[in-house]
Amino acid sequence: MALITIDRNRCKKDGICVAECPFSLIALTGEEGFPEIRPAAARLCIQCGHCVAVCPHDALSLAGKDRKDFLPLGYGSPPTLKKVGQLLTSRRSIRSYEQQTIPRAHIEQLLDLCRWAPSAKNEQPVHWLVFENPEKVRHLAGLVVDYLRTGTAYPGIVAAWDQGKDMVLRGAPHLLAAHAHEKSLKPEIDCTLALNYFELAATSCDIGTCWAGILMSAAAAGYQPLLDALALPEGHMLHGALMFGYPRFPYFKIPPRKEARVTWRS
């Protein structure tokens, strides 16, 4: 079966698929002006689905992808810049959480949206690890503190832990970790983008997140007790982690930020 097929009864020879293929694998050199698939497609096609998604006549199909899985965009206007701006500017790094846990079904909805985060060559290498139990999250925080005890960094965090205050994972009820195989093309970037999708989707439904940077540092340093607790598949590396839960306090204002530093060239 061909990787990309074109239904000539539907095709209008408008060349849209030709223009939109990222690797120029479709050409208008075919018989009677119909697009044809270049032989290189078998080697270079990343199955991004752009050719199918952009065709207004539903004339293309992709091997291994059911046509019904290409969902319609629907009708109506996209969110206004004002609404998108409100979402982006209202996102805060939350460090105080309610101890109420989030239902798994709700977390699954958020993670499902993250499948559409961009990835290098559409590789989609991201795997997720979700810690649902607050006690397990606290255990991870304790392991990070143990790591900090081996050096001289962050003495205040160690002292706070000894006094009963978690400044590593902030008492969050949940932790989300993104990992990928070490041989992936751009795993760190892909995981970061997917985590960013998660935190924005979470913000839209009043769930707070914060990047777990100190835990990430301990994992990157190869602290074995923490790596054992994460128990990632062989060959996988942690590329990002978020603590998350319901915020304890609402925010009422948007803090200022530096002006955009832009160099225009014309």
Secondary structure, DSSP 8 states (H G I E B T S, - for coil): --SEEE-TTT-----HHHHH-TT--EES-SGGG--EE-TTHHHH-----HHHHH-TT--EEETTS-GGGS----SS----HHHHHHHHHH--B---B-S----HHHHHHHHHHGGGS--GGG----EEEEE--HHHHHHHHHHHHHHHHTSSS-HHHHHHHHTT---SSTT-SEEEEEEEETTSSSHHHHHHHHHHHHHHHHHHTT-EEEE-HHHHHHHHTT-HHHHHHH---TTEEEEEEEEEE-BSS---S-------------
